[in-house]
Amino acid sequence: MRRTLYYIGLAVAVMFLSTGFQKQPHIDVKNDELLVKFTEKDAFTISSFLTRYDMQVIQSIDKLNIKHIRVNSGQDLATIITELNKSGLVQYAEPVYMYSATITPNDPKLGNQWGFLNTGQDGGTAGADVRATQAWEISTGDRNVIVGIVDTGIDYTHQDLAENIFVNPGEDAWADPNNPATGNGIDDDGNGYIDDWKGWNFKDGTNNALDDNMHGTHCAGIIGAAGNNATGIAGLNWQVQMMPLKFLDDMGFGSSADAVAAIIYAADMGVQVLSNSWGGSGFSEALRDAVQYAMDHDVLFVAAAGNNGVDTDVSPEYPACYDVDNIISVAASDHNDTRALWGSGGGGDNCGIVCSSAYAALPGSNYGAITVDLAAPGKEIFSTIPGNQYANMTGTSMSTPFVAGAAALLLSNKTGLSVLDVKNRILSTVDKLNTFDGITVSGGRLNVAALLEFDE
């Protein structure tokens, strides 16, 4: 029976924490303005100088003998600066730098999210994170990007998630946005699903994809908790659309048949990234066909590597190990940039408040030099759970939405990328680490800032 069931990747440790952090501002320059400090204050010399270089003074900073100058006639700024600094007429000439206010969001529990910014809190290693704060200087997301979360559903009423939940533009809105029973009872967009305004429940065959576990809601928070809303946490994407695709039940189990239906639905509805924090040992041809269908529709399929501490080159985990090009299989790293180990089995951490003895005995994240692509934070990850709450959970289930969220953030910043473009960029911009060399394809851990900065 278990060969036709797929289950949640380990997600166990629950704790509540709080601190804050800062990050560096982005710097740019104006392309037609200079600050020039003259060697002397003689007005005739300065006037001759300005005429010679076809410039005009915008303002004078007399106490420092500095002129704020506009360069005319489309002259090349770098060339002018070089010439001025060699002329002997100035102490220095420099561009007018543009500074932005730091955009660190005001979400009060951001300090709990070591995977986004690790300052060494709670015994971690400073810098063992995905560089989210630097990435946010480039993009904070886009609601045109749709991420499907194939899981236990999402608490779409959550204070930190509600504004980033997918709404089907072809379906009439529910009378009560939080009550799927208030739809009009009509398949308005003709896709075969009645009142699917906020995703679908494939387990029960209804339009109520509300999370009755907490796993899917936790994954959603990592991908797209609303940022800078003075509430809770921030997701990697402050703006995005997350589609609830419920196929796992309240105990975290679901069938391959329901998983297939969820994937096909998502691909047909225009999802660009699928986050899949579940798996099992049963090889399903139908499920592989569904993943291929997603590939044919240019959908990235991010999957959990699994939590049994095994080499999946030898003991495969599905769907992560299917031979389909759109799959990214994700291992879990801890806050010291090593392969995450669960419970008392290693890593120097306990398992948290709700860790069963069975889970505590598991050795850690799966790995595989051929079948696991990269690592991402997956131990004691703080995120949303149902009922406007927040908690720590552990497992490759948590690592998976880090990568899915990174893909969405990339698509918000660079349009027109194919699924293979996105995958290749994610794998080529990891932080290379000895701890993942030889046990993952990329040999490293996700770096979101490098991903967004990458330019072939």
NORRA-V952262 format. One record per residue. RES is the residue in three letters. SS is DSSP state (H for helix, E for strand, L for the rest). PHI is phi in degrees with one decimal (NA if undefined). BURIAL is + if it has 24 or more other ideal C-beta (glycine too) atoms within 12 Angstrom, else -. Layout:
res->{RES & RES}
ss->{SS & SS}
phi->{PHI & PHI}
burial->{BURIAL & BURIAL}
//
This chain:
res->{MET & ARG & ARG & THR & LEU & TYR & TYR & ILE & GLY & LEU & ALA & VAL & ALA & VAL & MET & PHE & LEU & SER & THR & GLY & PHE & GLN & LYS & GLN & PRO & HIS & ILE & ASP & VAL & LYS & ASN & ASP & GLU & LEU & LEU & VAL & LYS & PHE & THR & GLU & LYS & ASP & ALA & PHE & THR & ILE & SER & SER & PHE & LEU & THR & ARG & TYR & ASP & MET & GLN & VAL & ILE & GLN & SER & ILE & ASP & LYS & LEU & ASN & ILE & LYS & HIS & ILE & ARG & VAL & ASN & SER & GLY & GLN & ASP & LEU & ALA & THR & ILE & ILE & THR & GLU & LEU & ASN & LYS & SER & GLY & LEU & VAL & GLN & TYR & ALA & GLU & PRO & VAL & TYR & MET & TYR & SER & ALA & THR & ILE & THR & PRO & ASN & ASP & PRO & LYS & LEU & GLY & ASN & GLN & TRP & GLY & PHE & LEU & ASN & THR & GLY & GLN & ASP & GLY & GLY & THR & ALA & GLY & ALA & ASP & VAL & ARG & ALA & THR & GLN & ALA & TRP & GLU & ILE & SER & THR & GLY & ASP & ARG & ASN & VAL & ILE & VAL & GLY & ILE & VAL & ASP & THR & GLY & ILE & ASP & TYR & THR & HIS & GLN & ASP & LEU & ALA & GLU & ASN & ILE & PHE & VAL & ASN & PRO & GLY & GLU & ASP & ALA & TRP & ALA & ASP & PRO & ASN & ASN & PRO & ALA & THR & GLY & ASN & GLY & ILE & ASP & ASP & ASP & GLY & ASN & GLY & TYR & ILE & ASP & ASP & TRP & LYS & GLY & TRP & ASN & PHE & LYS & ASP & GLY & THR & ASN & ASN & ALA & LEU & ASP & ASP & ASN & MET & HIS & GLY & THR & HIS & CYS & ALA & GLY & ILE & ILE & GLY & ALA & ALA & GLY & ASN & ASN & ALA & THR & GLY & ILE & ALA & GLY & LEU & ASN & TRP & GLN & VAL & GLN & MET & MET & PRO & LEU & LYS & PHE & LEU & ASP & ASP & MET & GLY & PHE & GLY & SER & SER & ALA & ASP & ALA & VAL & ALA & ALA & ILE & ILE & TYR & ALA & ALA & ASP & MET & GLY & VAL & GLN & VAL & LEU & SER & ASN & SER & TRP & GLY & GLY & SER & GLY & PHE & SER & GLU & ALA & LEU & ARG & ASP & ALA & VAL & GLN & TYR & ALA & MET & ASP & HIS & ASP & VAL & LEU & PHE & VAL & ALA & ALA & ALA & GLY & ASN & ASN & GLY & VAL & ASP & THR & ASP & VAL & SER & PRO & GLU & TYR & PRO & ALA & CYS & TYR & ASP & VAL & ASP & ASN & ILE & ILE & SER & VAL & ALA & ALA & SER & ASP & HIS & ASN & ASP & THR & ARG & ALA & LEU & TRP & GLY & SER & GLY & GLY & GLY & GLY & ASP & ASN & CYS & GLY & ILE & VAL & CYS & SER & SER & ALA & TYR & ALA & ALA & LEU & PRO & GLY & SER & ASN & TYR & GLY & ALA & ILE & THR & VAL & ASP & LEU & ALA & ALA & PRO & GLY & LYS & GLU & ILE & PHE & SER & THR & ILE & PRO & GLY & ASN & GLN & TYR & ALA & ASN & MET & THR & GLY & THR & SER & MET & SER & THR & PRO & PHE & VAL & ALA & GLY & ALA & ALA & ALA & LEU & LEU & LEU & SER & ASN & LYS & THR & GLY & LEU & SER & VAL & LEU & ASP & VAL & LYS & ASN & ARG & ILE & LEU & SER & THR & VAL & ASP & LYS & LEU & ASN & THR & PHE & ASP & GLY & ILE & THR & VAL & SER & GLY & GLY & ARG & LEU & ASN & VAL & ALA & ALA & LEU & LEU & GLU & PHE & ASP & GLU}
ss->{L & H & H & H & E & E & E & E & L & L & L & L & L & L & L & L & L & L & L & L & L & L & L & L & L & L & E & E & E & E & E & E & E & E & E & E & E & E & L & L & L & L & H & H & H & H & H & H & H & H & H & H & L & L & E & E & E & E & E & E & E & H & H & H & L & E & E & E & E & E & E & L & L & L & L & L & H & H & H & H & H & H & H & H & H & H & H & L & L & E & E & E & E & E & E & E & E & E & E & L & L & L & L & L & L & L & L & L & L & H & H & H & L & L & L & L & L & L & L & L & H & H & H & L & L & L & L & L & L & L & L & H & H & H & H & L & L & L & L & L & E & E & E & E & E & E & E & E & E & E & E & L & L & L & L & L & L & L & L & L & L & H & H & H & E & L & L & L & L & L & L & L & L & L & L & L & L & L & L & H & H & H & L & L & L & L & L & L & L & L & L & L & L & L & L & L & L & L & L & E & E & L & L & L & L & E & L & L & L & L & L & L & L & L & H & H & H & H & H & H & H & H & H & H & L & L & L & L & L & L & L & L & L & L & L & L & L & L & E & E & E & E & E & E & E & E & L & L & L & L & L & L & E & E & E & H & H & H & H & H & H & H & H & H & H & H & H & H & L & L & L & L & E & E & E & E & L & E & E & E & L & L & L & L & H & H & H & H & H & H & H & H & H & H & H & H & L & L & L & E & E & E & E & E & L & L & L & E & L & L & E & L & L & L & L & L & L & E & L & L & L & L & L & L & L & L & E & E & E & E & E & E & E & L & L & L & L & L & E & L & L & L & H & H & H & L & L & L & L & L & L & L & L & L & L & L & H & H & H & H & L & L & L & E & L & L & E & L & L & L & L & L & L & E & E & E & E & L & L & L & E & E & E & E & E & L & L & L & E & E & E & E & E & L & L & H & H & H & H & H & H & H & H & H & H & H & H & H & H & H & H & H & H & L & L & L & L & L & H & H & H & H & H & H & H & H & H & H & L & L & E & E & L & H & H & H & E & L & L & E & L & L & L & E & E & L & L & H & H & H & H & H & H & L & L & L}
phi->{NA & -66.0 & -70.6 & -107.7 & -113.5 & -123.7 & -127.1 & -63.2 & -64.3 & -48.5 & -146.8 & -129.8 & -72.9 & -124.4 & -149.4 & -124.7 & -140.5 & -168.6 & -160.1 & -148.1 & -153.5 & -130.7 & -146.0 & -84.0 & -76.3 & -78.9 & -121.0 & -137.3 & -131.6 & -81.3 & -91.7 & -138.9 & -138.0 & -135.0 & -113.3 & -125.0 & -105.3 & -81.7 & -76.9 & -147.1 & -98.2 & -59.6 & -65.4 & -65.3 & -62.5 & -67.1 & -63.3 & -61.5 & -61.0 & -65.3 & -64.2 & -59.8 & -100.7 & 53.8 & -126.4 & -138.3 & -81.4 & -86.1 & -157.0 & -112.4 & -109.2 & -63.3 & -66.0 & -110.3 & 56.1 & -113.9 & -112.5 & -91.5 & -123.9 & -99.9 & -94.4 & -102.7 & 63.6 & 62.5 & -70.5 & -75.9 & -64.3 & -62.9 & -65.4 & -62.7 & -59.8 & -62.0 & -64.4 & -63.7 & -70.7 & -97.6 & -76.4 & 82.9 & -88.9 & -130.1 & -77.4 & -164.0 & -129.5 & -146.6 & -69.3 & -87.9 & -76.5 & -106.3 & -114.1 & -104.8 & -61.5 & -59.4 & -104.8 & -54.1 & -68.0 & -94.8 & -67.3 & -68.3 & -104.1 & -60.1 & -64.1 & -76.3 & -93.2 & -60.8 & -65.2 & -88.0 & -147.7 & -102.5 & -101.0 & 96.4 & -61.5 & 56.5 & 83.7 & -79.0 & -103.8 & -56.2 & 91.7 & -82.4 & -146.8 & -93.7 & 62.9 & -65.1 & -63.8 & -70.3 & -62.5 & -66.5 & -69.7 & -97.1 & -155.5 & -117.7 & 110.0 & -156.0 & -72.8 & -79.0 & -90.0 & -115.3 & -114.2 & -92.2 & -112.9 & -86.4 & -166.9 & -90.5 & 98.5 & -135.5 & -76.0 & -75.8 & -96.0 & -60.8 & -59.3 & -98.8 & -121.3 & -52.6 & -74.9 & -111.4 & -86.0 & -58.4 & -125.5 & -74.8 & -68.7 & -90.2 & -113.2 & -62.0 & -64.7 & -66.9 & -60.9 & -111.9 & -58.3 & -106.3 & -131.3 & -64.2 & -72.6 & -97.0 & -72.7 & -88.0 & 74.4 & -123.8 & -81.8 & -60.5 & -96.2 & 66.7 & -94.1 & 91.6 & -125.5 & -82.7 & 60.7 & -82.4 & -77.5 & -132.9 & 81.2 & -152.7 & -102.2 & -81.2 & -68.4 & -102.5 & 69.7 & -129.6 & -91.3 & -98.5 & -99.0 & -67.7 & -70.3 & -110.6 & -118.8 & 171.0 & -61.9 & -65.0 & -66.0 & -63.9 & -62.3 & -61.7 & -62.9 & -65.6 & -72.8 & -153.2 & -62.2 & -58.8 & -98.0 & 60.3 & -112.4 & 56.6 & -138.9 & 58.8 & -118.0 & -122.2 & -87.3 & -58.1 & -108.3 & -76.2 & -129.9 & -172.1 & -116.4 & -108.3 & -95.7 & -72.5 & -126.8 & -83.6 & -132.6 & -94.9 & -85.5 & -68.5 & -99.8 & 90.5 & -114.1 & -156.6 & -96.8 & -63.0 & -60.9 & -71.1 & -63.5 & -58.9 & -61.4 & -64.1 & -67.5 & -62.5 & -56.8 & -61.1 & -61.9 & -69.7 & -90.7 & 91.5 & -63.1 & -101.4 & -137.1 & -115.7 & -103.8 & -128.2 & -96.0 & -160.4 & 176.8 & -170.6 & -92.3 & -80.4 & -85.2 & -108.2 & -62.4 & -64.3 & -66.9 & -61.7 & -61.9 & -66.6 & -64.5 & -64.2 & -60.3 & -62.4 & -59.2 & -65.5 & -100.6 & 62.4 & -108.8 & -74.4 & -118.0 & -96.1 & -134.0 & -72.5 & -70.4 & 109.4 & -127.6 & -95.6 & 69.8 & -112.4 & -84.0 & -76.0 & -64.5 & -100.4 & -121.2 & -64.6 & -118.3 & -117.9 & -87.6 & -58.8 & -100.5 & -64.1 & -88.1 & -121.6 & -67.9 & -85.3 & -83.7 & -117.8 & -97.5 & -119.7 & -90.0 & -105.8 & -106.5 & -106.1 & -76.5 & -113.4 & 61.5 & -117.9 & -60.5 & -67.6 & -114.9 & -94.9 & 60.8 & -76.3 & -72.3 & 157.9 & 86.0 & 76.8 & -116.2 & -85.6 & -93.3 & 92.6 & -78.3 & -118.9 & -123.0 & -71.7 & -63.3 & -64.7 & -67.1 & -62.0 & -78.3 & -67.5 & -76.4 & 147.6 & -63.3 & -66.7 & -152.2 & 171.3 & -63.4 & -107.5 & -105.2 & -115.8 & -83.4 & -162.0 & -110.2 & -150.6 & -53.0 & -149.0 & -119.4 & 53.1 & -96.3 & -91.6 & -159.9 & -75.3 & -135.6 & -56.6 & 82.3 & 60.0 & -110.9 & -140.8 & -160.2 & -87.1 & -138.5 & -131.2 & 141.8 & -65.7 & -57.2 & -81.8 & -65.2 & -58.6 & -67.4 & -59.7 & -74.0 & -61.0 & -65.0 & -63.7 & -61.9 & -63.4 & -65.4 & -61.4 & -66.5 & -72.3 & -102.1 & -132.4 & -83.7 & 84.3 & -78.1 & -79.3 & -59.8 & -73.7 & -58.4 & -63.2 & -60.0 & -63.1 & -67.1 & -61.7 & -74.4 & -85.3 & -115.4 & -66.9 & -80.1 & -67.8 & -137.4 & -58.6 & -68.3 & -117.5 & -71.2 & 86.6 & -122.3 & -140.2 & -62.5 & -83.5 & 73.7 & -159.8 & -114.6 & -46.5 & -130.8 & -71.9 & -64.1 & -62.9 & -61.3 & -73.9 & -83.3 & -62.9 & -144.8 & -67.2}
burial->{- & - & - & - & + & + & + & + & + & + & + & + & + & + & + & - & + & - & - & - & + & - & + & - & - & - & - & - & - & - & - & - & + & + & + & + & + & + & - & - & - & - & - & - & - & + & - & - & + & + & - & - & + & - & + & - & + & - & - & - & - & - & - & - & - & + & + & + & + & + & + & - & - & - & - & - & + & - & - & + & + & - & - & + & - & - & - & - & + & + & - & - & + & + & + & + & - & - & - & - & - & - & + & + & + & - & + & + & + & + & + & + & + & + & + & + & + & + & + & - & + & + & - & + & + & - & - & + & + & + & + & + & + & + & + & + & + & + & + & + & + & + & + & - & + & + & + & + & + & + & + & + & + & + & + & + & + & + & + & + & + & + & + & + & + & + & + & + & - & - & + & - & - & + & - & - & - & - & - & + & - & - & + & - & - & - & - & - & - & - & + & - & + & + & + & + & + & + & + & + & + & + & + & - & - & - & + & + & + & + & + & + & + & + & + & + & + & + & + & + & + & + & + & + & + & + & + & + & + & - & + & + & + & + & + & + & + & + & + & + & + & + & + & + & + & + & + & + & + & - & - & + & + & + & + & + & - & + & + & + & + & + & + & + & + & + & + & + & + & + & + & + & + & + & + & + & + & + & + & + & - & + & + & + & - & + & + & + & - & + & + & + & + & + & + & - & + & + & + & + & + & + & + & + & + & + & + & + & + & + & + & + & - & - & - & + & + & + & + & + & + & + & - & + & - & + & + & + & + & + & + & + & + & + & + & + & + & + & + & + & + & + & + & - & + & - & + & - & + & + & + & + & - & - & + & - & - & - & + & + & - & + & + & + & + & + & + & + & - & - & + & + & + & + & + & + & + & + & + & + & + & + & + & + & + & + & - & - & + & + & + & + & + & + & + & + & + & + & + & + & + & + & + & + & + & + & + & + & + & + & + & + & + & + & - & - & + & - & + & - & + & + & + & + & + & + & + & + & + & + & + & - & + & - & + & + & - & - & + & + & + & + & + & + & + & + & + & + & + & + & + & + & - & + & - & -}
//
